[in-house]
């Protein structure tokens, strides 16, 4: 099973990503963080084992 980390503050965008992956043949586990700070505070093992990380480039507080 694949692991995707999503850093996104917009719940509609989170739903769209989850829906898109749910339609795949082998849906990954998706871990969602609502801010960059929350993602950076996560256990490093969780981020290091991710198969993909998608980051919103316009997050409040910390972006880019």
PyMOL Python script that loads the backbone (N, CA, C, O; Angstrom):
from pymol import cmd

cmd.read_pdbstr("""\
ATOM      1  N   UNK A   1       0.853  -1.181   0.000  1.00  0.00           N
ATOM      2  CA  UNK A   1       0.000   0.000   0.000  1.00  0.00           C
ATOM      3  C   UNK A   1       0.891   1.234   0.000  1.00  0.00           C
ATOM      4  O   UNK A   1       1.887   1.300   0.721  1.00  0.00           O
ATOM      5  N   UNK A   2       0.522   2.196  -0.809  1.00  0.00           N
ATOM      6  CA  UNK A   2       1.267   3.447  -0.931  1.00  0.00           C
ATOM      7  C   UNK A   2       0.798   4.451   0.117  1.00  0.00           C
ATOM      8  O   UNK A   2      -0.320   4.377   0.626  1.00  0.00           O
ATOM      9  N   UNK A   3       1.685   5.386   0.418  1.00  0.00           N
ATOM     10  CA  UNK A   3       1.372   6.450   1.364  1.00  0.00           C
ATOM     11  C   UNK A   3       1.569   7.788   0.669  1.00  0.00           C
ATOM     12  O   UNK A   3       2.641   8.062   0.129  1.00  0.00           O
ATOM     13  N   UNK A   4       0.535   8.620   0.682  1.00  0.00           N
ATOM     14  CA  UNK A   4       0.594   9.964   0.116  1.00  0.00           C
ATOM     15  C   UNK A   4       0.379  10.957   1.248  1.00  0.00           C
ATOM     16  O   UNK A   4      -0.571  10.830   2.020  1.00  0.00           O
ATOM     17  N   UNK A   5       1.259  11.943   1.344  1.00  0.00           N
ATOM     18  CA  UNK A   5       1.107  13.023   2.313  1.00  0.00           C
ATOM     19  C   UNK A   5       0.598  14.241   1.549  1.00  0.00           C
ATOM     20  O   UNK A   5       1.175  14.638   0.537  1.00  0.00           O
ATOM     21  N   UNK A   6      -0.479  14.823   2.040  1.00  0.00           N
ATOM     22  CA  UNK A   6      -1.082  16.003   1.421  1.00  0.00           C
ATOM     23  C   UNK A   6      -1.070  17.144   2.430  1.00  0.00           C
ATOM     24  O   UNK A   6      -1.606  17.014   3.530  1.00  0.00           O
ATOM     25  N   UNK A   7      -0.455  18.265   2.050  1.00  0.00           N
ATOM     26  CA  UNK A   7      -0.454  19.459   2.893  1.00  0.00           C
ATOM     27  C   UNK A   7      -1.365  20.466   2.199  1.00  0.00           C
ATOM     28  O   UNK A   7      -0.986  21.090   1.207  1.00  0.00           O
ATOM     29  N   UNK A   8      -2.566  20.611   2.735  1.00  0.00           N
ATOM     30  CA  UNK A   8      -3.604  21.420   2.074  1.00  0.00           C
ATOM     31  C   UNK A   8      -4.565  21.963   3.121  1.00  0.00           C
ATOM     32  O   UNK A   8      -5.037  21.222   3.982  1.00  0.00           O
ATOM     33  N   UNK A   9      -4.856  23.265   3.045  1.00  0.00           N
ATOM     34  CA  UNK A   9      -5.754  23.882   4.019  1.00  0.00           C
ATOM     35  C   UNK A   9      -7.189  24.014   3.526  1.00  0.00           C
ATOM     36  O   UNK A   9      -8.073  24.357   4.311  1.00  0.00           O
ATOM     37  N   UNK A  10      -7.438  23.754   2.266  1.00  0.00           N
ATOM     38  CA  UNK A  10      -8.784  23.895   1.706  1.00  0.00           C
ATOM     39  C   UNK A  10      -9.483  22.532   1.707  1.00  0.00           C
ATOM     40  O   UNK A  10      -9.053  21.620   1.000  1.00  0.00           O
ATOM     41  N   UNK A  11     -10.557  22.382   2.493  1.00  0.00           N
ATOM     42  CA  UNK A  11     -11.227  21.081   2.592  1.00  0.00           C
ATOM     43  C   UNK A  11     -11.799  20.580   1.265  1.00  0.00           C
ATOM     44  O   UNK A  11     -11.878  19.371   1.047  1.00  0.00           O
ATOM     45  N   UNK A  12     -12.194  21.485   0.386  1.00  0.00           N
ATOM     46  CA  UNK A  12     -12.714  21.066  -0.922  1.00  0.00           C
ATOM     47  C   UNK A  12     -11.598  20.424  -1.744  1.00  0.00           C
ATOM     48  O   UNK A  12     -11.813  19.401  -2.394  1.00  0.00           O
ATOM     49  N   UNK A  13     -10.415  21.020  -1.715  1.00  0.00           N
ATOM     50  CA  UNK A  13      -9.279  20.442  -2.436  1.00  0.00           C
ATOM     51  C   UNK A  13      -8.881  19.094  -1.843  1.00  0.00           C
ATOM     52  O   UNK A  13      -8.528  18.172  -2.578  1.00  0.00           O
ATOM     53  N   UNK A  14      -8.935  18.979  -0.526  1.00  0.00           N
ATOM     54  CA  UNK A  14      -8.634  17.698   0.125  1.00  0.00           C
ATOM     55  C   UNK A  14      -9.618  16.638  -0.356  1.00  0.00           C
ATOM     56  O   UNK A  14      -9.219  15.527  -0.703  1.00  0.00           O
ATOM     57  N   UNK A  15     -10.900  16.981  -0.376  1.00  0.00           N
ATOM     58  CA  UNK A  15     -11.920  16.032  -0.846  1.00  0.00           C
ATOM     59  C   UNK A  15     -11.673  15.608  -2.289  1.00  0.00           C
ATOM     60  O   UNK A  15     -11.819  14.432  -2.620  1.00  0.00           O
ATOM     61  N   UNK A  16     -11.300  16.556  -3.154  1.00  0.00           N
ATOM     62  CA  UNK A  16     -11.041  16.237  -4.559  1.00  0.00           C
ATOM     63  C   UNK A  16      -9.867  15.274  -4.709  1.00  0.00           C
ATOM     64  O   UNK A  16      -9.930  14.327  -5.493  1.00  0.00           O
ATOM     65  N   UNK A  17      -8.811  15.517  -3.965  1.00  0.00           N
ATOM     66  CA  UNK A  17      -7.643  14.628  -4.028  1.00  0.00           C
ATOM     67  C   UNK A  17      -8.016  13.241  -3.518  1.00  0.00           C
ATOM     68  O   UNK A  17      -7.660  12.235  -4.132  1.00  0.00           O
ATOM     69  N   UNK A  18      -8.729  13.185  -2.404  1.00  0.00           N
ATOM     70  CA  UNK A  18      -9.126  11.887  -1.859  1.00  0.00           C
ATOM     71  C   UNK A  18     -10.036  11.138  -2.826  1.00  0.00           C
ATOM     72  O   UNK A  18      -9.898   9.925  -2.989  1.00  0.00           O
ATOM     73  N   UNK A  19     -10.955  11.836  -3.463  1.00  0.00           N
ATOM     74  CA  UNK A  19     -11.851  11.210  -4.434  1.00  0.00           C
ATOM     75  C   UNK A  19     -11.069  10.679  -5.635  1.00  0.00           C
ATOM     76  O   UNK A  19     -11.321   9.568  -6.102  1.00  0.00           O
ATOM     77  N   UNK A  20     -10.134  11.465  -6.126  1.00  0.00           N
ATOM     78  CA  UNK A  20      -9.335  11.031  -7.278  1.00  0.00           C
ATOM     79  C   UNK A  20      -8.543   9.769  -6.951  1.00  0.00           C
ATOM     80  O   UNK A  20      -8.510   8.837  -7.754  1.00  0.00           O
ATOM     81  N   UNK A  21      -7.915   9.729  -5.801  1.00  0.00           N
ATOM     82  CA  UNK A  21      -7.145   8.543  -5.420  1.00  0.00           C
ATOM     83  C   UNK A  21      -8.050   7.357  -5.112  1.00  0.00           C
ATOM     84  O   UNK A  21      -7.670   6.213  -5.363  1.00  0.00           O
ATOM     85  N   UNK A  22      -9.235   7.609  -4.574  1.00  0.00           N
ATOM     86  CA  UNK A  22     -10.157   6.517  -4.243  1.00  0.00           C
ATOM     87  C   UNK A  22     -10.585   5.757  -5.490  1.00  0.00           C
ATOM     88  O   UNK A  22     -10.933   4.579  -5.410  1.00  0.00           O
ATOM     89  N   UNK A  23     -10.560   6.419  -6.634  1.00  0.00           N
ATOM     90  CA  UNK A  23     -10.961   5.783  -7.884  1.00  0.00           C
ATOM     91  C   UNK A  23      -9.840   4.944  -8.500  1.00  0.00           C
ATOM     92  O   UNK A  23     -10.065   4.249  -9.491  1.00  0.00           O
ATOM     93  N   UNK A  24      -8.646   5.001  -7.930  1.00  0.00           N
ATOM     94  CA  UNK A  24      -7.534   4.236  -8.497  1.00  0.00           C
ATOM     95  C   UNK A  24      -7.676   2.757  -8.147  1.00  0.00           C
ATOM     96  O   UNK A  24      -8.422   2.383  -7.241  1.00  0.00           O
ATOM     97  N   UNK A  25      -6.953   1.939  -8.876  1.00  0.00           N
ATOM     98  CA  UNK A  25      -7.047   0.490  -8.694  1.00  0.00           C
ATOM     99  C   UNK A  25      -6.566   0.061  -7.308  1.00  0.00           C
ATOM    100  O   UNK A  25      -7.146  -0.838  -6.700  1.00  0.00           O
ATOM    101  N   UNK A  26      -5.519   0.693  -6.815  1.00  0.00           N
ATOM    102  CA  UNK A  26      -4.972   0.379  -5.493  1.00  0.00           C
ATOM    103  C   UNK A  26      -4.835   1.690  -4.717  1.00  0.00           C
ATOM    104  O   UNK A  26      -3.748   2.266  -4.666  1.00  0.00           O
ATOM    105  N   UNK A  27      -5.936   2.170  -4.106  1.00  0.00           N
ATOM    106  CA  UNK A  27      -5.914   3.483  -3.451  1.00  0.00           C
ATOM    107  C   UNK A  27      -4.869   3.552  -2.332  1.00  0.00           C
ATOM    108  O   UNK A  27      -4.744   2.623  -1.535  1.00  0.00           O
ATOM    109  N   UNK A  28      -4.127   4.648  -2.281  1.00  0.00           N
ATOM    110  CA  UNK A  28      -3.132   4.806  -1.220  1.00  0.00           C
ATOM    111  C   UNK A  28      -3.774   5.275   0.079  1.00  0.00           C
ATOM    112  O   UNK A  28      -4.922   5.718   0.106  1.00  0.00           O
ATOM    113  N   UNK A  29      -3.012   5.167   1.135  1.00  0.00           N
ATOM    114  CA  UNK A  29      -3.369   5.816   2.386  1.00  0.00           C
ATOM    115  C   UNK A  29      -2.983   7.279   2.222  1.00  0.00           C
ATOM    116  O   UNK A  29      -1.877   7.586   1.777  1.00  0.00           O
ATOM    117  N   UNK A  30      -3.888   8.179   2.579  1.00  0.00           N
ATOM    118  CA  UNK A  30      -3.613   9.610   2.446  1.00  0.00           C
ATOM    119  C   UNK A  30      -3.600  10.231   3.836  1.00  0.00           C
ATOM    120  O   UNK A  30      -4.571  10.135   4.586  1.00  0.00           O
ATOM    121  N   UNK A  31      -2.479  10.869   4.164  1.00  0.00           N
ATOM    122  CA  UNK A  31      -2.345  11.586   5.428  1.00  0.00           C
ATOM    123  C   UNK A  31      -2.418  13.069   5.095  1.00  0.00           C
ATOM    124  O   UNK A  31      -1.653  13.561   4.266  1.00  0.00           O
ATOM    125  N   UNK A  32      -3.336  13.778   5.739  1.00  0.00           N
ATOM    126  CA  UNK A  32      -3.566  15.192   5.432  1.00  0.00           C
ATOM    127  C   UNK A  32      -3.101  16.061   6.598  1.00  0.00           C
ATOM    128  O   UNK A  32      -3.410  15.797   7.760  1.00  0.00           O
ATOM    129  N   UNK A  33      -2.350  17.104   6.251  1.00  0.00           N
ATOM    130  CA  UNK A  33      -1.964  18.138   7.208  1.00  0.00           C
ATOM    131  C   UNK A  33      -2.561  19.442   6.709  1.00  0.00           C
ATOM    132  O   UNK A  33      -2.506  19.734   5.514  1.00  0.00           O
ATOM    133  N   UNK A  34      -3.131  20.232   7.615  1.00  0.00           N
ATOM    134  CA  UNK A  34      -3.783  21.482   7.218  1.00  0.00           C
ATOM    135  C   UNK A  34      -2.827  22.665   7.176  1.00  0.00           C
ATOM    136  O   UNK A  34      -3.215  23.758   6.763  1.00  0.00           O
ATOM    137  N   UNK A  35      -1.579  22.462   7.601  1.00  0.00           N
ATOM    138  CA  UNK A  35      -0.596  23.546   7.553  1.00  0.00           C
ATOM    139  C   UNK A  35       0.796  22.962   7.368  1.00  0.00           C
ATOM    140  O   UNK A  35       1.044  21.791   7.658  1.00  0.00           O
ATOM    141  N   UNK A  36       1.695  23.803   6.878  1.00  0.00           N
ATOM    142  CA  UNK A  36       3.084  23.380   6.721  1.00  0.00           C
ATOM    143  C   UNK A  36       3.704  23.110   8.088  1.00  0.00           C
ATOM    144  O   UNK A  36       4.501  22.185   8.247  1.00  0.00           O
ATOM    145  N   UNK A  37       3.335  23.918   9.063  1.00  0.00           N
ATOM    146  CA  UNK A  37       3.874  23.732  10.410  1.00  0.00           C
ATOM    147  C   UNK A  37       3.489  22.366  10.971  1.00  0.00           C
ATOM    148  O   UNK A  37       4.308  21.698  11.601  1.00  0.00           O
ATOM    149  N   UNK A  38       2.243  21.951  10.741  1.00  0.00           N
ATOM    150  CA  UNK A  38       1.793  20.637  11.220  1.00  0.00           C
ATOM    151  C   UNK A  38       2.556  19.516  10.523  1.00  0.00           C
ATOM    152  O   UNK A  38       2.913  18.521  11.155  1.00  0.00           O
ATOM    153  N   UNK A  39       2.804  19.669   9.238  1.00  0.00           N
ATOM    154  CA  UNK A  39       3.550  18.642   8.501  1.00  0.00           C
ATOM    155  C   UNK A  39       4.982  18.550   9.008  1.00  0.00           C
ATOM    156  O   UNK A  39       5.522  17.455   9.162  1.00  0.00           O
ATOM    157  N   UNK A  40       5.595  19.700   9.267  1.00  0.00           N
ATOM    158  CA  UNK A  40       6.973  19.699   9.758  1.00  0.00           C
ATOM    159  C   UNK A  40       7.078  19.151  11.174  1.00  0.00           C
ATOM    160  O   UNK A  40       8.131  18.645  11.565  1.00  0.00           O
ATOM    161  N   UNK A  41       6.000  19.245  11.948  1.00  0.00           N
ATOM    162  CA  UNK A  41       5.993  18.725  13.317  1.00  0.00           C
ATOM    163  C   UNK A  41       5.686  17.231  13.367  1.00  0.00           C
ATOM    164  O   UNK A  41       5.807  16.608  14.422  1.00  0.00           O
ATOM    165  N   UNK A  42       5.291  16.658  12.242  1.00  0.00           N
ATOM    166  CA  UNK A  42       4.944  15.228  12.194  1.00  0.00           C
ATOM    167  C   UNK A  42       6.192  14.388  12.416  1.00  0.00           C
ATOM    168  O   UNK A  42       7.309  14.832  12.150  1.00  0.00           O
ATOM    169  N   UNK A  43       5.990  13.173  12.905  1.00  0.00           N
ATOM    170  CA  UNK A  43       7.142  12.276  13.053  1.00  0.00           C
ATOM    171  C   UNK A  43       7.858  12.113  11.710  1.00  0.00           C
ATOM    172  O   UNK A  43       7.215  11.888  10.685  1.00  0.00           O
ATOM    173  N   UNK A  44       9.171  12.225  11.719  1.00  0.00           N
ATOM    174  CA  UNK A  44       9.922  12.182  10.462  1.00  0.00           C
ATOM    175  C   UNK A  44       9.742  10.860   9.734  1.00  0.00           C
ATOM    176  O   UNK A  44       9.803  10.830   8.505  1.00  0.00           O
ATOM    177  N   UNK A  45       9.522   9.774  10.451  1.00  0.00           N
ATOM    178  CA  UNK A  45       9.334   8.472   9.803  1.00  0.00           C
ATOM    179  C   UNK A  45       8.106   8.490   8.900  1.00  0.00           C
ATOM    180  O   UNK A  45       8.095   7.846   7.852  1.00  0.00           O
ATOM    181  N   UNK A  46       7.084   9.217   9.298  1.00  0.00           N
ATOM    182  CA  UNK A  46       5.866   9.300   8.490  1.00  0.00           C
ATOM    183  C   UNK A  46       6.152   9.988   7.155  1.00  0.00           C
ATOM    184  O   UNK A  46       5.671   9.545   6.112  1.00  0.00           O
ATOM    185  N   UNK A  47       6.927  11.058   7.185  1.00  0.00           N
ATOM    186  CA  UNK A  47       7.244  11.773   5.956  1.00  0.00           C
ATOM    187  C   UNK A  47       8.285  11.030   5.126  1.00  0.00           C
ATOM    188  O   UNK A  47       8.222  11.047   3.897  1.00  0.00           O
ATOM    189  N   UNK A  48       9.234  10.385   5.779  1.00  0.00           N
ATOM    190  CA  UNK A  48      10.292   9.675   5.063  1.00  0.00           C
ATOM    191  C   UNK A  48       9.777   8.444   4.331  1.00  0.00           C
ATOM    192  O   UNK A  48      10.373   8.027   3.338  1.00  0.00           O
ATOM    193  N   UNK A  49       8.691   7.861   4.797  1.00  0.00           N
ATOM    194  CA  UNK A  49       8.165   6.659   4.146  1.00  0.00           C
ATOM    195  C   UNK A  49       7.095   6.976   3.106  1.00  0.00           C
ATOM    196  O   UNK A  49       6.564   6.067   2.468  1.00  0.00           O
ATOM    197  N   UNK A  50       6.776   8.250   2.929  1.00  0.00           N
ATOM    198  CA  UNK A  50       5.753   8.636   1.951  1.00  0.00           C
ATOM    199  C   UNK A  50       6.236   8.344   0.534  1.00  0.00           C
ATOM    200  O   UNK A  50       7.398   8.574   0.197  1.00  0.00           O
ATOM    201  N   UNK A  51       5.333   7.840  -0.277  1.00  0.00           N
ATOM    202  CA  UNK A  51       5.639   7.603  -1.687  1.00  0.00           C
ATOM    203  C   UNK A  51       5.484   8.885  -2.499  1.00  0.00           C
ATOM    204  O   UNK A  51       6.109   9.041  -3.548  1.00  0.00           O
ATOM    205  N   UNK A  52       4.649   9.799  -2.014  1.00  0.00           N
ATOM    206  CA  UNK A  52       4.449  11.087  -2.673  1.00  0.00           C
ATOM    207  C   UNK A  52       4.025  12.108  -1.627  1.00  0.00           C
ATOM    208  O   UNK A  52       3.329  11.785  -0.665  1.00  0.00           O
ATOM    209  N   UNK A  53       4.459  13.347  -1.836  1.00  0.00           N
ATOM    210  CA  UNK A  53       4.060  14.454  -0.972  1.00  0.00           C
ATOM    211  C   UNK A  53       3.557  15.574  -1.874  1.00  0.00           C
ATOM    212  O   UNK A  53       4.276  16.029  -2.763  1.00  0.00           O
ATOM    213  N   UNK A  54       2.324  16.018  -1.646  1.00  0.00           N
ATOM    214  CA  UNK A  54       1.739  17.122  -2.407  1.00  0.00           C
ATOM    215  C   UNK A  54       1.532  18.290  -1.451  1.00  0.00           C
ATOM    216  O   UNK A  54       0.938  18.139  -0.383  1.00  0.00           O
ATOM    217  N   UNK A  55       2.029  19.448  -1.849  1.00  0.00           N
ATOM    218  CA  UNK A  55       2.005  20.612  -0.967  1.00  0.00           C
ATOM    219  C   UNK A  55       1.340  21.791  -1.673  1.00  0.00           C
ATOM    220  O   UNK A  55       1.695  22.135  -2.800  1.00  0.00           O
ATOM    221  N   UNK A  56       0.377  22.400  -0.999  1.00  0.00           N
ATOM    222  CA  UNK A  56      -0.232  23.648  -1.467  1.00  0.00           C
ATOM    223  C   UNK A  56       0.840  24.733  -1.366  1.00  0.00           C
ATOM    224  O   UNK A  56       1.439  24.909  -0.305  1.00  0.00           O
ATOM    225  N   UNK A  57       1.086  25.452  -2.442  1.00  0.00           N
ATOM    226  CA  UNK A  57       2.136  26.473  -2.437  1.00  0.00           C
ATOM    227  C   UNK A  57       1.688  27.809  -1.866  1.00  0.00           C
ATOM    228  O   UNK A  57       2.499  28.728  -1.749  1.00  0.00           O
ATOM    229  N   UNK A  58       0.414  27.937  -1.508  1.00  0.00           N
ATOM    230  CA  UNK A  58      -0.094  29.203  -0.971  1.00  0.00           C
ATOM    231  C   UNK A  58      -0.788  28.974   0.365  1.00  0.00           C
ATOM    232  O   UNK A  58      -1.958  29.316   0.534  1.00  0.00           O
ATOM    233  N   UNK A  59      -0.065  28.397   1.303  1.00  0.00           N
ATOM    234  CA  UNK A  59      -0.616  28.165   2.638  1.00  0.00           C
ATOM    235  C   UNK A  59      -0.449  29.415   3.499  1.00  0.00           C
ATOM    236  O   UNK A  59       0.554  30.117   3.374  1.00  0.00           O
ATOM    237  N   UNK A  60      -1.418  29.702   4.371  1.00  0.00           N
ATOM    238  CA  UNK A  60      -1.247  30.839   5.273  1.00  0.00           C
ATOM    239  C   UNK A  60      -0.138  30.546   6.284  1.00  0.00           C
ATOM    240  O   UNK A  60      -0.022  29.424   6.777  1.00  0.00           O
ATOM    241  N   UNK A  61       0.659  31.538   6.585  1.00  0.00           N
ATOM    242  CA  UNK A  61       1.710  31.374   7.582  1.00  0.00           C
ATOM    243  C   UNK A  61       3.033  30.941   6.995  1.00  0.00           C
ATOM    244  O   UNK A  61       4.070  31.518   7.322  1.00  0.00           O
ATOM    245  N   UNK A  62       3.022  29.952   6.149  1.00  0.00           N
ATOM    246  CA  UNK A  62       4.247  29.444   5.546  1.00  0.00           C
ATOM    247  C   UNK A  62       3.882  28.909   4.169  1.00  0.00           C
ATOM    248  O   UNK A  62       3.044  28.015   4.058  1.00  0.00           O
ATOM    249  N   UNK A  63       4.488  29.432   3.140  1.00  0.00           N
ATOM    250  CA  UNK A  63       4.150  28.981   1.792  1.00  0.00           C
ATOM    251  C   UNK A  63       5.401  28.910   0.930  1.00  0.00           C
ATOM    252  O   UNK A  63       6.483  29.342   1.327  1.00  0.00           O
ATOM    253  N   UNK A  64       5.216  28.353  -0.262  1.00  0.00           N
ATOM    254  CA  UNK A  64       6.306  28.278  -1.233  1.00  0.00           C
ATOM    255  C   UNK A  64       7.185  27.157  -0.943  1.00  0.00           C
ATOM    256  O   UNK A  64       8.162  26.938  -1.659  1.00  0.00           O
TER     257      UNK A  64
END
""", "prot")
cmd.dss("prot")
cmd.show_as("cartoon", "prot")
cmd.util.cbc("prot")
cmd.orient("prot")
